[in-house]
Amino acid sequence: MQEYPEFKNYEIVKNNNPFVLNGDFFGDGAKDLAIKIKDSTSMTFGFVDNKINGKERIVVINNENLSGGNLDFGWTEQLEKVSKNKNLWPKNEDMSNINVNFKYPINKKLVLGYNSLFGHNLESCGGGYIFWYNNKFHTITGD
């Protein structure tokens, strides 16, 4: 991580396995890296967003690019890459915390043509999705 100055104030959270996942998390067809990181105040995710043209950008989930959610991802002890084309919309909206900045889909389907993250804690049920959509990160969590 030292090669990326954007990560200089963060350390990798290595006590969870996996703590790094690869997939197309931005929907551009290129393989990216998602890395669980923390600083002195919170746990979040950093992404190496690879572009098809060979360039890359570093994106850290922060208050500016997270839609209405809580900027502490301590609820992601276990982390999985979600396959593309999976419906992320919860079956029971009343039992979910939906933090998105777009209109809720009328058909109760939110299907991305790219990967997202699913996190949960070992000692609890529920969990949630973390995904990039309309130039922001969003979360949908449930109990």
C-alpha positions as CSV (number, residue, x, y, z in Angstrom):
1,M,0.0,0.0,0.0
2,Q,3.0,2.3,0.4
3,E,3.0,2.9,-3.4
4,Y,-0.4,4.7,-3.1
5,P,-0.2,8.0,-1.2
6,E,-4.0,8.1,-0.8
7,F,-3.6,5.2,1.7
8,K,-0.8,6.8,3.8
9,N,-3.1,7.4,6.8
10,Y,-4.6,3.9,6.7
11,E,-3.6,0.4,7.6
12,I,-5.0,-2.8,6.3
13,V,-7.4,-4.7,8.6
14,K,-5.8,-8.1,8.5
15,N,-7.7,-9.8,11.3
16,N,-10.6,-10.7,8.9
17,N,-10.3,-13.1,6.0
18,P,-10.5,-12.1,3.3
19,F,-9.4,-8.5,3.7
20,V,-8.7,-8.0,0.0
21,L,-11.1,-9.0,-2.8
22,N,-10.8,-8.5,-6.5
23,G,-13.7,-7.9,-8.9
24,D,-15.3,-5.3,-11.2
25,F,-16.6,-3.0,-8.4
26,F,-17.1,0.1,-10.6
27,G,-18.9,-1.4,-13.6
28,D,-16.2,-0.6,-16.2
29,G,-15.2,-4.2,-17.0
30,A,-11.8,-3.9,-15.4
31,K,-10.7,-5.9,-12.3
32,D,-10.4,-3.7,-9.2
33,L,-9.2,-4.4,-5.7
34,A,-11.3,-3.8,-2.6
35,I,-9.2,-3.5,0.6
36,K,-10.5,-3.3,4.2
37,I,-8.7,-0.4,5.9
38,K,-8.8,1.7,9.0
39,D,-7.5,4.9,10.4
40,S,-7.6,6.2,13.9
41,T,-11.4,6.9,13.8
42,S,-13.1,4.4,11.6
43,M,-13.0,1.3,9.5
44,T,-13.7,1.6,5.8
45,F,-12.7,0.3,2.3
46,G,-10.2,1.5,-0.2
47,F,-10.3,0.5,-3.8
48,V,-7.7,0.4,-6.5
49,D,-10.0,1.2,-9.4
50,N,-8.3,-0.2,-12.5
51,K,-9.3,1.2,-15.8
52,I,-9.3,-0.7,-19.1
53,N,-6.8,1.7,-20.6
54,G,-4.3,0.6,-17.9
55,K,-4.7,3.7,-15.6
56,E,-5.9,3.5,-12.1
57,R,-7.4,5.7,-9.4
58,I,-7.6,5.2,-5.7
59,V,-11.0,5.6,-4.0
60,V,-11.5,5.4,-0.3
61,I,-15.1,5.3,1.0
62,N,-15.6,8.6,2.9
63,N,-18.4,11.0,4.0
64,E,-18.3,12.7,0.5
65,N,-18.9,9.6,-1.5
66,L,-21.0,7.5,0.8
67,S,-24.8,8.0,0.5
68,G,-26.4,8.6,3.9
69,G,-24.7,5.7,5.6
70,N,-22.6,5.3,8.7
71,L,-18.9,5.6,7.9
72,D,-17.8,2.7,10.1
73,F,-17.8,-0.7,8.5
74,G,-17.1,-2.6,11.7
75,W,-20.1,-4.9,10.8
76,T,-18.0,-6.5,8.0
77,E,-15.9,-9.1,9.8
78,Q,-16.7,-11.6,7.0
79,L,-16.5,-10.2,3.5
80,E,-17.6,-11.7,0.2
81,K,-17.6,-10.6,-3.4
82,V,-21.2,-10.6,-4.7
83,S,-21.6,-11.9,-8.3
84,K,-22.8,-9.5,-10.9
85,N,-26.5,-9.6,-11.9
86,K,-27.7,-10.5,-8.3
87,N,-30.7,-8.7,-6.9
88,L,-29.5,-6.6,-4.0
89,W,-32.9,-5.2,-3.0
90,P,-34.1,-6.6,0.4
91,K,-37.1,-8.9,0.5
92,N,-38.3,-7.2,3.7
93,E,-37.8,-3.5,3.5
94,D,-39.1,-2.9,7.0
95,M,-36.2,-4.9,8.5
96,S,-33.6,-3.1,6.4
97,N,-31.6,0.1,6.6
98,I,-31.5,1.4,3.0
99,N,-29.0,4.1,2.5
100,V,-29.2,5.1,-1.2
101,N,-29.5,8.4,-3.0
102,F,-31.7,7.2,-5.9
103,K,-35.4,6.4,-6.2
104,Y,-36.3,3.1,-4.8
105,P,-37.0,0.6,-7.6
106,I,-40.7,0.1,-8.0
107,N,-40.2,-3.5,-9.1
108,K,-38.1,-4.3,-6.0
109,K,-35.1,-5.2,-8.1
110,L,-31.6,-3.6,-7.9
111,V,-29.5,-5.7,-10.2
112,L,-26.0,-4.5,-11.0
113,G,-24.0,-5.7,-14.0
114,Y,-20.9,-5.7,-11.9
115,N,-19.7,-6.9,-8.5
116,S,-20.5,-5.5,-5.0
117,L,-19.5,-6.4,-1.5
118,F,-21.4,-8.3,1.1
119,G,-20.3,-8.1,4.8
120,H,-21.5,-9.5,8.1
121,N,-20.3,-10.3,11.5
122,L,-19.7,-13.8,12.7
123,E,-21.8,-13.5,15.9
124,S,-24.9,-12.0,14.3
125,C,-27.4,-12.5,11.6
126,G,-28.0,-10.0,8.9
127,G,-25.3,-8.2,7.1
128,G,-25.4,-5.9,4.1
129,Y,-24.3,-4.9,0.7
130,I,-21.8,-2.1,-0.2
131,F,-22.0,-1.0,-3.8
132,W,-21.1,1.8,-6.2
133,Y,-24.0,3.3,-8.2
134,N,-24.5,6.7,-9.7
135,N,-21.0,7.9,-8.6
136,K,-21.6,7.1,-4.9
137,F,-21.3,4.2,-2.5
138,H,-24.5,2.9,-1.0
139,T,-25.3,0.4,1.7
140,I,-28.3,-1.8,2.2
141,T,-28.1,-3.6,5.6
142,G,-30.6,-5.9,7.4
143,D,-31.1,-7.4,10.8
